[in-house]
Amino acid sequence: MYAQGYPLSRSPWTVPGALDLINDLANRYPDMAVGAGTVLDDELARQSIEAGARFLTSPGFIPEVVAYAKKNRSWCCREL
């Protein structure tokens, strides 16, 4: 999708190697909005943002994930 002009990607934590994928995409394509999905707690939120995720998604409202995203100037939304 990046090659077609959609600079957006989300890697869910349910995928093996998600952290490495987030880090690789964020470093390889600095203009891409790389996100982490299925973020279930503030520890996964921390790891995601430190790896380069610019946004987080969760399967529902998880207050500590939203708080961590806000504190770190990121954003969070519910997965569809």
N, CA, C and O atoms as a Maestro MAE file, in Angstrom:
{
 s_m_m2io_version
 :::
 2.0.0
}

f_m_ct {
 s_m_title
 :::
 protein
 m_atom[320] {
  # First column is atom index #
  i_m_mmod_type
  r_m_x_coord
  r_m_y_coord
  r_m_z_coord
  i_m_residue_number
  s_m_chain_name
  s_m_pdb_residue_name
  s_m_pdb_atom_name
  i_m_atomic_number
  :::
  1 25 0.803 -1.180 0.000 1 A "MET " " N  " 7
  2 3 0.000 0.000 0.000 1 A "MET " " CA " 6
  3 2 0.857 1.258 0.000 1 A "MET " " C  " 6
  4 15 0.462 2.280 -0.562 1 A "MET " " O  " 8
  5 25 2.017 1.190 0.622 2 A "TYR " " N  " 7
  6 3 2.901 2.352 0.676 2 A "TYR " " CA " 6
  7 2 3.272 2.812 -0.727 2 A "TYR " " C  " 6
  8 15 3.269 4.009 -1.015 2 A "TYR " " O  " 8
  9 25 3.590 1.863 -1.594 3 A "ALA " " N  " 7
  10 3 3.978 2.202 -2.969 3 A "ALA " " CA " 6
  11 2 2.833 2.851 -3.743 3 A "ALA " " C  " 6
  12 15 3.077 3.584 -4.701 3 A "ALA " " O  " 8
  13 25 1.585 2.591 -3.342 4 A "GLN " " N  " 7
  14 3 0.427 3.187 -4.005 4 A "GLN " " CA " 6
  15 2 0.023 4.523 -3.385 4 A "GLN " " C  " 6
  16 15 -0.993 5.101 -3.771 4 A "GLN " " O  " 8
  17 25 0.806 5.016 -2.432 5 A "GLY " " N  " 7
  18 3 0.525 6.321 -1.855 5 A "GLY " " CA " 6
  19 2 -0.246 6.317 -0.548 5 A "GLY " " C  " 6
  20 15 -0.742 7.361 -0.125 5 A "GLY " " O  " 8
  21 25 -0.356 5.175 0.096 6 A "TYR " " N  " 7
  22 3 -1.034 5.086 1.397 6 A "TYR " " CA " 6
  23 2 0.014 4.872 2.486 6 A "TYR " " C  " 6
  24 15 0.339 3.731 2.812 6 A "TYR " " O  " 8
  25 25 0.543 5.953 3.050 7 A "PRO " " N  " 7
  26 3 1.621 5.817 4.034 7 A "PRO " " CA " 6
  27 2 1.111 5.473 5.432 7 A "PRO " " C  " 6
  28 15 1.323 6.217 6.390 7 A "PRO " " O  " 8
  29 25 0.434 4.327 5.526 8 A "LEU " " N  " 7
  30 3 -0.157 3.912 6.785 8 A "LEU " " CA " 6
  31 2 -0.040 2.399 6.921 8 A "LEU " " C  " 6
  32 15 -0.308 1.660 5.974 8 A "LEU " " O  " 8
  33 25 0.361 1.946 8.103 9 A "SER " " N  " 7
  34 3 0.464 0.514 8.349 9 A "SER " " CA " 6
  35 2 0.196 0.245 9.819 9 A "SER " " C  " 6
  36 15 0.571 1.042 10.679 9 A "SER " " O  " 8
  37 25 -0.453 -0.878 10.108 10 A "ARG " " N  " 7
  38 3 -0.700 -1.278 11.496 10 A "ARG " " CA " 6
  39 2 -0.325 -2.746 11.636 10 A "ARG " " C  " 6
  40 15 -0.768 -3.597 10.865 10 A "ARG " " O  " 8
  41 25 0.490 -3.017 12.624 11 A "SER " " N  " 7
  42 3 0.892 -4.388 12.900 11 A "SER " " CA " 6
  43 2 0.311 -4.808 14.241 11 A "SER " " C  " 6
  44 15 0.669 -4.233 15.269 11 A "SER " " O  " 8
  45 25 -0.582 -5.803 14.257 12 A "PRO " " N  " 7
  46 3 -1.150 -6.238 15.538 12 A "PRO " " CA " 6
  47 2 -0.159 -7.070 16.339 12 A "PRO " " C  " 6
  48 15 0.673 -7.785 15.782 12 A "PRO " " O  " 8
  49 25 -0.267 -6.962 17.651 13 A "TRP " " N  " 7
  50 3 0.601 -7.734 18.536 13 A "TRP " " CA " 6
  51 2 0.340 -9.230 18.438 13 A "TRP " " C  " 6
  52 15 1.126 -10.023 18.957 13 A "TRP " " O  " 8
  53 25 -0.732 -9.628 17.794 14 A "THR " " N  " 7
  54 3 -1.020 -11.051 17.625 14 A "THR " " CA " 6
  55 2 -0.155 -11.687 16.548 14 A "THR " " C  " 6
  56 15 -0.140 -12.911 16.415 14 A "THR " " O  " 8
  57 25 0.565 -10.878 15.777 15 A "VAL " " N  " 7
  58 3 1.466 -11.378 14.736 15 A "VAL " " CA " 6
  59 2 2.833 -11.651 15.359 15 A "VAL " " C  " 6
  60 15 3.387 -10.769 16.015 15 A "VAL " " O  " 8
  61 25 3.387 -12.842 15.174 16 A "PRO " " N  " 7
  62 3 4.734 -13.108 15.701 16 A "PRO " " CA " 6
  63 2 5.741 -12.103 15.135 16 A "PRO " " C  " 6
  64 15 5.755 -11.838 13.933 16 A "PRO " " O  " 8
  65 25 6.571 -11.554 15.999 17 A "GLY " " N  " 7
  66 3 7.583 -10.598 15.563 17 A "GLY " " CA " 6
  67 2 7.044 -9.195 15.340 17 A "GLY " " C  " 6
  68 15 7.673 -8.399 14.643 17 A "GLY " " O  " 8
  69 25 5.887 -8.877 15.919 18 A "ALA " " N  " 7
  70 3 5.252 -7.576 15.707 18 A "ALA " " CA " 6
  71 2 6.166 -6.413 16.093 18 A "ALA " " C  " 6
  72 15 6.240 -5.418 15.372 18 A "ALA " " O  " 8
  73 25 6.847 -6.529 17.204 19 A "LEU " " N  " 7
  74 3 7.712 -5.439 17.656 19 A "LEU " " CA " 6
  75 2 8.820 -5.159 16.649 19 A "LEU " " C  " 6
  76 15 9.101 -4.000 16.343 19 A "LEU " " O  " 8
  77 25 9.450 -6.207 16.133 20 A "ASP " " N  " 7
  78 3 10.499 -6.023 15.131 20 A "ASP " " CA " 6
  79 2 9.936 -5.427 13.852 20 A "ASP " " C  " 6
  80 15 10.586 -4.595 13.219 20 A "ASP " " O  " 8
  81 25 8.730 -5.842 13.462 21 A "LEU " " N  " 7
  82 3 8.098 -5.307 12.264 21 A "LEU " " CA " 6
  83 2 7.793 -3.819 12.418 21 A "LEU " " C  " 6
  84 15 8.046 -3.034 11.503 21 A "LEU " " O  " 8
  85 25 7.251 -3.430 13.569 22 A "ILE " " N  " 7
  86 3 6.965 -2.016 13.828 22 A "ILE " " CA " 6
  87 2 8.250 -1.206 13.743 22 A "ILE " " C  " 6
  88 15 8.298 -0.165 13.088 22 A "ILE " " O  " 8
  89 25 9.282 -1.688 14.407 23 A "ASN " " N  " 7
  90 3 10.568 -0.996 14.409 23 A "ASN " " CA " 6
  91 2 11.145 -0.885 13.007 23 A "ASN " " C  " 6
  92 15 11.622 0.181 12.617 23 A "ASN " " O  " 8
  93 25 11.109 -1.970 12.248 24 A "ASP " " N  " 7
  94 3 11.653 -1.979 10.893 24 A "ASP " " CA " 6
  95 2 10.903 -0.996 9.988 24 A "ASP " " C  " 6
  96 15 11.526 -0.216 9.267 24 A "ASP " " O  " 8
  97 25 9.586 -1.031 10.025 25 A "LEU " " N  " 7
  98 3 8.797 -0.133 9.174 25 A "LEU " " CA " 6
  99 2 9.023 1.325 9.558 25 A "LEU " " C  " 6
  100 15 9.177 2.179 8.684 25 A "LEU " " O  " 8
  101 25 9.043 1.616 10.857 26 A "ALA " " N  " 7
  102 3 9.240 2.988 11.318 26 A "ALA " " CA " 6
  103 2 10.598 3.532 10.890 26 A "ALA " " C  " 6
  104 15 10.713 4.709 10.547 26 A "ALA " " O  " 8
  105 25 11.619 2.694 10.908 27 A "ASN " " N  " 7
  106 3 12.954 3.139 10.513 27 A "ASN " " CA " 6
  107 2 13.132 3.191 8.998 27 A "ASN " " C  " 6
  108 15 13.785 4.095 8.477 27 A "ASN " " O  " 8
  109 25 12.562 2.241 8.309 28 A "ARG " " N  " 7
  110 3 12.710 2.170 6.860 28 A "ARG " " CA " 6
  111 2 11.887 3.232 6.128 28 A "ARG " " C  " 6
  112 15 12.309 3.750 5.094 28 A "ARG " " O  " 8
  113 25 10.713 3.549 6.673 29 A "TYR " " N  " 7
  114 3 9.802 4.510 6.045 29 A "TYR " " CA " 6
  115 2 9.418 5.589 7.068 29 A "TYR " " C  " 6
  116 15 8.326 5.533 7.633 29 A "TYR " " O  " 8
  117 25 10.286 6.555 7.309 30 A "PRO " " N  " 7
  118 3 10.013 7.550 8.350 30 A "PRO " " CA " 6
  119 2 8.779 8.412 8.097 30 A "PRO " " C  " 6
  120 15 8.250 9.015 9.031 30 A "PRO " " O  " 8
  121 25 8.314 8.481 6.857 31 A "ASP " " N  " 7
  122 3 7.110 9.265 6.571 31 A "ASP " " CA " 6
  123 2 5.839 8.424 6.669 31 A "ASP " " C  " 6
  124 15 4.743 8.938 6.445 31 A "ASP " " O  " 8
  125 25 5.969 7.145 6.999 32 A "MET " " N  " 7
  126 3 4.811 6.269 7.151 32 A "MET " " CA " 6
  127 2 4.277 6.349 8.581 32 A "MET " " C  " 6
  128 15 5.050 6.357 9.539 32 A "MET " " O  " 8
  129 25 2.973 6.407 8.718 33 A "ALA " " N  " 7
  130 3 2.344 6.343 10.036 33 A "ALA " " CA " 6
  131 2 2.205 4.867 10.408 33 A "ALA " " C  " 6
  132 15 1.273 4.186 9.980 33 A "ALA " " O  " 8
  133 25 3.144 4.395 11.206 34 A "VAL " " N  " 7
  134 3 3.164 2.994 11.621 34 A "VAL " " CA " 6
  135 2 2.421 2.885 12.956 34 A "VAL " " C  " 6
  136 15 2.652 3.663 13.882 34 A "VAL " " O  " 8
  137 25 1.533 1.912 13.024 35 A "GLY " " N  " 7
  138 3 0.766 1.724 14.247 35 A "GLY " " CA " 6
  139 2 0.888 0.320 14.792 35 A "GLY " " C  " 6
  140 15 1.313 -0.605 14.099 35 A "GLY " " O  " 8
  141 25 0.506 0.180 16.051 36 A "ALA " " N  " 7
  142 3 0.488 -1.121 16.714 36 A "ALA " " CA " 6
  143 2 -0.954 -1.457 17.057 36 A "ALA " " C  " 6
  144 15 -1.700 -0.610 17.550 36 A "ALA " " O  " 8
  145 25 -1.337 -2.688 16.795 37 A "GLY " " N  " 7
  146 3 -2.703 -3.108 17.067 37 A "GLY " " CA " 6
  147 2 -2.783 -4.150 18.167 37 A "GLY " " C  " 6
  148 15 -1.780 -4.754 18.546 37 A "GLY " " O  " 8
  149 25 -3.978 -4.349 18.669 38 A "THR " " N  " 7
  150 3 -4.269 -5.274 19.751 38 A "THR " " CA " 6
  151 2 -3.382 -4.963 20.966 38 A "THR " " C  " 6
  152 15 -2.810 -5.858 21.588 38 A "THR " " O  " 8
  153 25 -3.289 -3.676 21.278 39 A "VAL " " N  " 7
  154 3 -2.525 -3.218 22.432 39 A "VAL " " CA " 6
  155 2 -3.436 -3.349 23.650 39 A "VAL " " C  " 6
  156 15 -4.452 -2.662 23.757 39 A "VAL " " O  " 8
  157 25 -3.059 -4.238 24.561 40 A "LEU " " N  " 7
  158 3 -3.938 -4.607 25.670 40 A "LEU " " CA " 6
  159 2 -3.587 -3.982 27.016 40 A "LEU " " C  " 6
  160 15 -4.389 -4.035 27.949 40 A "LEU " " O  " 8
  161 25 -2.390 -3.387 27.128 41 A "ASP " " N  " 7
  162 3 -2.011 -2.778 28.401 41 A "ASP " " CA " 6
  163 2 -0.953 -1.712 28.166 41 A "ASP " " C  " 6
  164 15 -0.471 -1.532 27.047 41 A "ASP " " O  " 8
  165 25 -0.594 -0.999 29.248 42 A "ASP " " N  " 7
  166 3 0.361 0.087 29.096 42 A "ASP " " CA " 6
  167 2 1.771 -0.395 28.768 42 A "ASP " " C  " 6
  168 15 2.554 0.361 28.193 42 A "ASP " " O  " 8
  169 25 2.112 -1.625 29.115 43 A "GLU " " N  " 7
  170 3 3.431 -2.163 28.766 43 A "GLU " " CA " 6
  171 2 3.547 -2.375 27.253 43 A "GLU " " C  " 6
  172 15 4.566 -2.030 26.656 43 A "GLU " " O  " 8
  173 25 2.514 -2.937 26.637 44 A "LEU " " N  " 7
  174 3 2.535 -3.073 25.174 44 A "LEU " " CA " 6
  175 2 2.505 -1.705 24.503 44 A "LEU " " C  " 6
  176 15 3.118 -1.509 23.454 44 A "LEU " " O  " 8
  177 25 1.796 -0.765 25.108 45 A "ALA " " N  " 7
  178 3 1.776 0.602 24.567 45 A "ALA " " CA " 6
  179 2 3.176 1.195 24.604 45 A "ALA " " C  " 6
  180 15 3.625 1.796 23.628 45 A "ALA " " O  " 8
  181 25 3.865 1.029 25.725 46 A "ARG " " N  " 7
  182 3 5.232 1.549 25.863 46 A "ARG " " CA " 6
  183 2 6.162 0.932 24.823 46 A "ARG " " C  " 6
  184 15 6.892 1.642 24.132 46 A "ARG " " O  " 8
  185 25 6.129 -0.393 24.717 47 A "GLN " " N  " 7
  186 3 6.994 -1.076 23.756 47 A "GLN " " CA " 6
  187 2 6.697 -0.629 22.323 47 A "GLN " " C  " 6
  188 15 7.609 -0.441 21.518 47 A "GLN " " O  " 8
  189 25 5.420 -0.463 22.021 48 A "SER " " N  " 7
  190 3 5.015 -0.060 20.677 48 A "SER " " CA " 6
  191 2 5.552 1.322 20.321 48 A "SER " " C  " 6
  192 15 6.149 1.514 19.262 48 A "SER " " O  " 8
  193 25 5.334 2.278 21.217 49 A "ILE " " N  " 7
  194 3 5.770 3.643 20.950 49 A "ILE " " CA " 6
  195 2 7.280 3.740 20.912 49 A "ILE " " C  " 6
  196 15 7.831 4.455 20.075 49 A "ILE " " O  " 8
  197 25 7.963 3.030 21.808 50 A "GLU " " N  " 7
  198 3 9.437 3.038 21.782 50 A "GLU " " CA " 6
  199 2 9.977 2.421 20.494 50 A "GLU " " C  " 6
  200 15 11.057 2.794 20.036 50 A "GLU " " O  " 8
  201 25 9.236 1.481 19.907 51 A "ALA " " N  " 7
  202 3 9.663 0.846 18.653 51 A "ALA " " CA " 6
  203 2 9.376 1.730 17.443 51 A "ALA " " C  " 6
  204 15 9.878 1.468 16.350 51 A "ALA " " O  " 8
  205 25 8.568 2.780 17.631 52 A "GLY " " N  " 7
  206 3 8.297 3.689 16.532 52 A "GLY " " CA " 6
  207 2 6.843 3.820 16.125 52 A "GLY " " C  " 6
  208 15 6.538 4.525 15.164 52 A "GLY " " O  " 8
  209 25 5.935 3.156 16.834 53 A "ALA " " N  " 7
  210 3 4.511 3.277 16.503 53 A "ALA " " CA " 6
  211 2 4.055 4.703 16.773 53 A "ALA " " C  " 6
  212 15 4.401 5.301 17.792 53 A "ALA " " O  " 8
  213 25 3.271 5.237 15.840 54 A "ARG " " N  " 7
  214 3 2.734 6.586 15.995 54 A "ARG " " CA " 6
  215 2 1.282 6.570 16.440 54 A "ARG " " C  " 6
  216 15 0.732 7.606 16.812 54 A "ARG " " O  " 8
  217 25 0.659 5.398 16.403 55 A "PHE " " N  " 7
  218 3 -0.698 5.267 16.913 55 A "PHE " " CA " 6
  219 2 -0.904 3.849 17.421 55 A "PHE " " C  " 6
  220 15 -0.171 2.929 17.059 55 A "PHE " " O  " 8
  221 25 -1.915 3.692 18.267 56 A "LEU " " N  " 7
  222 3 -2.232 2.404 18.881 56 A "LEU " " CA " 6
  223 2 -3.699 2.085 18.639 56 A "LEU " " C  " 6
  224 15 -4.532 2.989 18.583 56 A "LEU " " O  " 8
  225 25 -4.016 0.802 18.496 57 A "THR " " N  " 7
  226 3 -5.411 0.378 18.448 57 A "THR " " CA " 6
  227 2 -5.601 -0.740 19.478 57 A "THR " " C  " 6
  228 15 -4.694 -1.523 19.758 57 A "THR " " O  " 8
  229 25 -6.806 -0.780 20.022 58 A "SER " " N  " 7
  230 3 -7.165 -1.791 21.013 58 A "SER " " CA " 6
  231 2 -8.539 -2.350 20.682 58 A "SER " " C  " 6
  232 15 -9.336 -1.686 20.021 58 A "SER " " O  " 8
  233 25 -8.825 -3.569 21.137 59 A "PRO " " N  " 7
  234 3 -10.125 -4.172 20.834 59 A "PRO " " CA " 6
  235 2 -11.279 -3.540 21.613 59 A "PRO " " C  " 6
  236 15 -12.439 -3.864 21.358 59 A "PRO " " O  " 8
  237 25 -10.988 -2.666 22.533 60 A "GLY " " N  " 7
  238 3 -12.005 -1.978 23.313 60 A "GLY " " CA " 6
  239 2 -11.366 -0.812 24.040 60 A "GLY " " C  " 6
  240 15 -10.189 -0.516 23.829 60 A "GLY " " O  " 8
  241 25 -12.126 -0.150 24.891 61 A "PHE " " N  " 7
  242 3 -11.587 0.966 25.667 61 A "PHE " " CA " 6
  243 2 -10.769 0.424 26.821 61 A "PHE " " C  " 6
  244 15 -11.300 -0.219 27.726 61 A "PHE " " O  " 8
  245 25 -9.461 0.690 26.781 62 A "ILE " " N  " 7
  246 3 -8.553 0.257 27.839 62 A "ILE " " CA " 6
  247 2 -7.910 1.531 28.392 62 A "ILE " " C  " 6
  248 15 -6.991 2.079 27.783 62 A "ILE " " O  " 8
  249 25 -8.389 1.998 29.536 63 A "PRO " " N  " 7
  250 3 -7.963 3.301 30.057 63 A "PRO " " CA " 6
  251 2 -6.450 3.503 30.135 63 A "PRO " " C  " 6
  252 15 -5.959 4.583 29.805 63 A "PRO " " O  " 8
  253 25 -5.701 2.481 30.566 64 A "GLU " " N  " 7
  254 3 -4.246 2.681 30.694 64 A "GLU " " CA " 6
  255 2 -3.556 2.818 29.349 64 A "GLU " " C  " 6
  256 15 -2.523 3.481 29.256 64 A "GLU " " O  " 8
  257 25 -4.102 2.209 28.305 65 A "VAL " " N  " 7
  258 3 -3.534 2.359 26.960 65 A "VAL " " CA " 6
  259 2 -3.804 3.774 26.446 65 A "VAL " " C  " 6
  260 15 -2.915 4.421 25.892 65 A "VAL " " O  " 8
  261 25 -5.021 4.242 26.632 66 A "VAL " " N  " 7
  262 3 -5.375 5.603 26.217 66 A "VAL " " CA " 6
  263 2 -4.525 6.623 26.974 66 A "VAL " " C  " 6
  264 15 -4.016 7.571 26.375 66 A "VAL " " O  " 8
  265 25 -4.368 6.437 28.276 67 A "ALA " " N  " 7
  266 3 -3.564 7.356 29.090 67 A "ALA " " CA " 6
  267 2 -2.110 7.361 28.640 67 A "ALA " " C  " 6
  268 15 -1.494 8.423 28.555 67 A "ALA " " O  " 8
  269 25 -1.559 6.194 28.353 68 A "TYR " " N  " 7
  270 3 -0.168 6.133 27.917 68 A "TYR " " CA " 6
  271 2 0.005 6.826 26.561 68 A "TYR " " C  " 6
  272 15 0.969 7.563 26.351 68 A "TYR " " O  " 8
  273 25 -0.929 6.585 25.652 69 A "ALA " " N  " 7
  274 3 -0.854 7.227 24.341 69 A "ALA " " CA " 6
  275 2 -0.915 8.745 24.489 69 A "ALA " " C  " 6
  276 15 -0.123 9.464 23.879 69 A "ALA " " O  " 8
  277 25 -1.840 9.221 25.285 70 A "LYS " " N  " 7
  278 3 -1.984 10.672 25.485 70 A "LYS " " CA " 6
  279 2 -0.731 11.266 26.113 70 A "LYS " " C  " 6
  280 15 -0.257 12.317 25.682 70 A "LYS " " O  " 8
  281 25 -0.199 10.601 27.121 71 A "LYS " " N  " 7
  282 3 1.006 11.070 27.810 71 A "LYS " " CA " 6
  283 2 2.196 11.165 26.855 71 A "LYS " " C  " 6
  284 15 3.080 12.003 27.032 71 A "LYS " " O  " 8
  285 25 2.207 10.302 25.849 72 A "ASN " " N  " 7
  286 3 3.332 10.254 24.915 72 A "ASN " " CA " 6
  287 2 3.004 10.872 23.556 72 A "ASN " " C  " 6
  288 15 3.656 10.581 22.553 72 A "ASN " " O  " 8
  289 25 1.995 11.719 23.544 73 A "ARG " " N  " 7
  290 3 1.614 12.475 22.339 73 A "ARG " " CA " 6
  291 2 1.340 11.584 21.143 73 A "ARG " " C  " 6
  292 15 1.696 11.909 20.010 73 A "ARG " " O  " 8
  293 25 0.714 10.475 21.407 74 A "SER " " N  " 7
  294 3 0.272 9.548 20.378 74 A "SER " " CA " 6
  295 2 -1.245 9.534 20.426 74 A "SER " " C  " 6
  296 15 -1.850 10.297 21.179 74 A "SER " " O  " 8
  297 25 -1.851 8.688 19.645 75 A "TRP " " N  " 7
  298 3 -3.305 8.560 19.731 75 A "TRP " " CA " 6
  299 2 -3.686 7.106 19.714 75 A "TRP " " C  " 6
  300 15 -2.906 6.241 19.315 75 A "TRP " " O  " 8
  301 25 -4.897 6.851 20.153 76 A "CYS " " N  " 7
  302 3 -5.383 5.484 20.311 76 A "CYS " " CA " 6
  303 2 -6.827 5.426 19.857 76 A "CYS " " C  " 6
  304 15 -7.599 6.355 20.092 76 A "CYS " " O  " 8
  305 25 -7.190 4.338 19.209 77 A "CYS " " N  " 7
  306 3 -8.585 4.158 18.807 77 A "CYS " " CA " 6
  307 2 -8.961 2.681 18.916 77 A "CYS " " C  " 6
  308 15 -8.106 1.807 19.057 77 A "CYS " " O  " 8
  309 25 -10.251 2.437 18.849 78 A "ARG " " N  " 7
  310 3 -10.774 1.077 18.935 78 A "ARG " " CA " 6
  311 2 -10.601 0.374 17.603 78 A "ARG " " C  " 6
  312 15 -10.812 0.962 16.542 78 A "ARG " " O  " 8
  313 25 -10.213 -0.891 17.670 79 A "GLU " " N  " 7
  314 3 -10.118 -1.697 16.453 79 A "GLU " " CA " 6
  315 2 -11.509 -2.011 15.933 79 A "GLU " " C  " 6
  316 15 -12.439 -2.226 16.711 79 A "GLU " " O  " 8
  317 25 -11.645 -2.037 14.637 80 A "LEU " " N  " 7
  318 3 -12.942 -2.381 14.029 80 A "LEU " " CA " 6
  319 2 -12.946 -3.803 13.569 80 A "LEU " " C  " 6
  320 15 -13.948 -4.276 13.032 80 A "LEU " " O  " 8
  :::
 }
 m_bond[319] {
  # First column is bond index #
  i_m_from
  i_m_to
  i_m_order
  :::
  1 1 2 1
  2 2 3 1
  3 3 4 2
  4 3 5 1
  5 5 6 1
  6 6 7 1
  7 7 8 2
  8 7 9 1
  9 9 10 1
  10 10 11 1
  11 11 12 2
  12 11 13 1
  13 13 14 1
  14 14 15 1
  15 15 16 2
  16 15 17 1
  17 17 18 1
  18 18 19 1
  19 19 20 2
  20 19 21 1
  21 21 22 1
  22 22 23 1
  23 23 24 2
  24 23 25 1
  25 25 26 1
  26 26 27 1
  27 27 28 2
  28 27 29 1
  29 29 30 1
  30 30 31 1
  31 31 32 2
  32 31 33 1
  33 33 34 1
  34 34 35 1
  35 35 36 2
  36 35 37 1
  37 37 38 1
  38 38 39 1
  39 39 40 2
  40 39 41 1
  41 41 42 1
  42 42 43 1
  43 43 44 2
  44 43 45 1
  45 45 46 1
  46 46 47 1
  47 47 48 2
  48 47 49 1
  49 49 50 1
  50 50 51 1
  51 51 52 2
  52 51 53 1
  53 53 54 1
  54 54 55 1
  55 55 56 2
  56 55 57 1
  57 57 58 1
  58 58 59 1
  59 59 60 2
  60 59 61 1
  61 61 62 1
  62 62 63 1
  63 63 64 2
  64 63 65 1
  65 65 66 1
  66 66 67 1
  67 67 68 2
  68 67 69 1
  69 69 70 1
  70 70 71 1
  71 71 72 2
  72 71 73 1
  73 73 74 1
  74 74 75 1
  75 75 76 2
  76 75 77 1
  77 77 78 1
  78 78 79 1
  79 79 80 2
  80 79 81 1
  81 81 82 1
  82 82 83 1
  83 83 84 2
  84 83 85 1
  85 85 86 1
  86 86 87 1
  87 87 88 2
  88 87 89 1
  89 89 90 1
  90 90 91 1
  91 91 92 2
  92 91 93 1
  93 93 94 1
  94 94 95 1
  95 95 96 2
  96 95 97 1
  97 97 98 1
  98 98 99 1
  99 99 100 2
  100 99 101 1
  101 101 102 1
  102 102 103 1
  103 103 104 2
  104 103 105 1
  105 105 106 1
  106 106 107 1
  107 107 108 2
  108 107 109 1
  109 109 110 1
  110 110 111 1
  111 111 112 2
  112 111 113 1
  113 113 114 1
  114 114 115 1
  115 115 116 2
  116 115 117 1
  117 117 118 1
  118 118 119 1
  119 119 120 2
  120 119 121 1
  121 121 122 1
  122 122 123 1
  123 123 124 2
  124 123 125 1
  125 125 126 1
  126 126 127 1
  127 127 128 2
  128 127 129 1
  129 129 130 1
  130 130 131 1
  131 131 132 2
  132 131 133 1
  133 133 134 1
  134 134 135 1
  135 135 136 2
  136 135 137 1
  137 137 138 1
  138 138 139 1
  139 139 140 2
  140 139 141 1
  141 141 142 1
  142 142 143 1
  143 143 144 2
  144 143 145 1
  145 145 146 1
  146 146 147 1
  147 147 148 2
  148 147 149 1
  149 149 150 1
  150 150 151 1
  151 151 152 2
  152 151 153 1
  153 153 154 1
  154 154 155 1
  155 155 156 2
  156 155 157 1
  157 157 158 1
  158 158 159 1
  159 159 160 2
  160 159 161 1
  161 161 162 1
  162 162 163 1
  163 163 164 2
  164 163 165 1
  165 165 166 1
  166 166 167 1
  167 167 168 2
  168 167 169 1
  169 169 170 1
  170 170 171 1
  171 171 172 2
  172 171 173 1
  173 173 174 1
  174 174 175 1
  175 175 176 2
  176 175 177 1
  177 177 178 1
  178 178 179 1
  179 179 180 2
  180 179 181 1
  181 181 182 1
  182 182 183 1
  183 183 184 2
  184 183 185 1
  185 185 186 1
  186 186 187 1
  187 187 188 2
  188 187 189 1
  189 189 190 1
  190 190 191 1
  191 191 192 2
  192 191 193 1
  193 193 194 1
  194 194 195 1
  195 195 196 2
  196 195 197 1
  197 197 198 1
  198 198 199 1
  199 199 200 2
  200 199 201 1
  201 201 202 1
  202 202 203 1
  203 203 204 2
  204 203 205 1
  205 205 206 1
  206 206 207 1
  207 207 208 2
  208 207 209 1
  209 209 210 1
  210 210 211 1
  211 211 212 2
  212 211 213 1
  213 213 214 1
  214 214 215 1
  215 215 216 2
  216 215 217 1
  217 217 218 1
  218 218 219 1
  219 219 220 2
  220 219 221 1
  221 221 222 1
  222 222 223 1
  223 223 224 2
  224 223 225 1
  225 225 226 1
  226 226 227 1
  227 227 228 2
  228 227 229 1
  229 229 230 1
  230 230 231 1
  231 231 232 2
  232 231 233 1
  233 233 234 1
  234 234 235 1
  235 235 236 2
  236 235 237 1
  237 237 238 1
  238 238 239 1
  239 239 240 2
  240 239 241 1
  241 241 242 1
  242 242 243 1
  243 243 244 2
  244 243 245 1
  245 245 246 1
  246 246 247 1
  247 247 248 2
  248 247 249 1
  249 249 250 1
  250 250 251 1
  251 251 252 2
  252 251 253 1
  253 253 254 1
  254 254 255 1
  255 255 256 2
  256 255 257 1
  257 257 258 1
  258 258 259 1
  259 259 260 2
  260 259 261 1
  261 261 262 1
  262 262 263 1
  263 263 264 2
  264 263 265 1
  265 265 266 1
  266 266 267 1
  267 267 268 2
  268 267 269 1
  269 269 270 1
  270 270 271 1
  271 271 272 2
  272 271 273 1
  273 273 274 1
  274 274 275 1
  275 275 276 2
  276 275 277 1
  277 277 278 1
  278 278 279 1
  279 279 280 2
  280 279 281 1
  281 281 282 1
  282 282 283 1
  283 283 284 2
  284 283 285 1
  285 285 286 1
  286 286 287 1
  287 287 288 2
  288 287 289 1
  289 289 290 1
  290 290 291 1
  291 291 292 2
  292 291 293 1
  293 293 294 1
  294 294 295 1
  295 295 296 2
  296 295 297 1
  297 297 298 1
  298 298 299 1
  299 299 300 2
  300 299 301 1
  301 301 302 1
  302 302 303 1
  303 303 304 2
  304 303 305 1
  305 305 306 1
  306 306 307 1
  307 307 308 2
  308 307 309 1
  309 309 310 1
  310 310 311 1
  311 311 312 2
  312 311 313 1
  313 313 314 1
  314 314 315 1
  315 315 316 2
  316 315 317 1
  317 317 318 1
  318 318 319 1
  319 319 320 2
  :::
 }
}
